[in-house]
Amino acid sequence: MIVSAVSPARRREVISALRRGTVPAAGLDLFAVGLERFENALDEELEAVSTGAAVFKAVRGEYGSGKTFFARWLAERAKRRGMAVSEIQISETETPLHRLETVYRRLTERLATATHPPSALRDVVDAWFFTLEEDVLASGTGDLDAGVTELLERRLAAVARTTPAFAAALRGYRQARTAEDDATAEALLAWLGGQPNVSAAAKRTAGIRGDLDHFGALGFLQGLLTVLQDCGHPGLLVVLDEIETLQRVRSDVREKALNALRQLIDEVDSGRFPGLYLLITGTPAFFDGAQGVQRLTPLAQRLATDFGGDPRFDSPRSVQLRLTGFDLPKLVKLGCAVRDLYASGSAAPDRITSLVGEAYVADLAQVITGTLGGQVGVAPRLFLRKLVDGVLDRVEEFPDFDPRRDYALTVSVRELTEVERNVLSPGSASDVDDVDLDLP
């Protein structure tokens, strides 16, 4: 993307996030260094999903290789196509994979579109009913309510064959909204989102009972896809992140979780979920080790990918993608991309690009990487924060500031994440609060 085409608001949002040391909520394509080789294949898959196909993909990489960044970068590309997205962190306590009803609940809690942040469930459902009403009015049917109910049943016929409660809850939700019974409407919407402990009285009004279970969750996902497509979202990207946590759970729980993953993949392959792009991320140990995928032979067969040879020749169309992580040249390229983005919105762009040239960016990257035990994959967050907050801001604000002369790079243990602290070089900052680092 050409930096000059970036809006001031988008540029400001990205730079502010980097200054705070966080991953920007949007604009990841502006500095997606090293992901260019995946673009064409992934765009083809997103296009296929938008036209009714279903895709499963696995991304593997060591800690710090950029798996979460990759998933969010793909989510941005999906949103630009009008798709909805949901990123779910798999964990033993909060979101156990073997309990698909919990996974579905997290999915709806994290559901987002290009125009609506999480949770976008209410906006999606209301937009769907508006679409139904427009279709009924366009057809010339006299009774709007009866027409909407009939159209609802027709659109959800495939879902109702296995999960009739989904359509029943939607009918009850609309009836409650029409009757201005907000409490019942909210309760039924929560039930549609897989939330437990919804009042029995609210469920009785819709003719439903009980809570969502493991098998019902698959039917609800099918229904949600239908609703999304009807109201203008051609697909849904679901990211199951940090799935390698399954290696650390009890063996019986791990077996159930691996089988649930196998079941999800089989359902995607069977065509049950048109419009679904399911992406999982994990470490190589999860995919290849004895405590991960290899424990379940059918799952290992479905995920088998030949990674022999040079990673440059990995096919981006494979079921698994291998992220090799950052090296120093990529980190320098990333820093220069952020510098150019910063300069494009500055009143003194030439001064910034002159004083913060590629050589200086490389020196800063080298020092910070050395501080973090040479672990380049761990360095980007701290590197970008220091580049923006410590260097670029001062170059822009103070006409006589020269980073090579006036900037003393200081790293405080308190500003590091746990992962960054764990890889600190011996003596760098392990027993003191602040350390000044020499920058050539």
Secondary structure, DSSP 4 states (H G I P E B T S, - for coil): --GGGS-HHHHHHHHHHHHHTS--SS-GGGG-TT-GGGHHHHHHHHHHHHTT--EEEEEE--TTS-HHHHHHHHHHHHHHTT-EEEEEE-BTTTB-TT-HHHHHHHHHHT-B-SS-PSP-HHHHHHHHHHHHHHHHHHHT-S-HHHHHHHHHHHHTHHHHTT-HHHHHHHHHHHHHHHTT-HHHHHHHHHHHTT-S---HHHHHHHT--S---HHHHHHHHHHHHHHHHHTT---EEEEEE-GGGGGGS-HHHHHHHHHHHHHHHHHHHHTSSTTEEEEEEE-HHHHHSTTTGGGSHHHHHHH-----S-GGG--TTSSEEE-----HHHHHHHHHHHHHHHHHTSS-HHHHHHHT-HHHHHHHHHHHHHHTTT-GGG-HHHHHHIIIIIIIHHHHH-TT--HHHH--EEEEGGGS-HHHHHTPPTTTSSSSSEEEE---
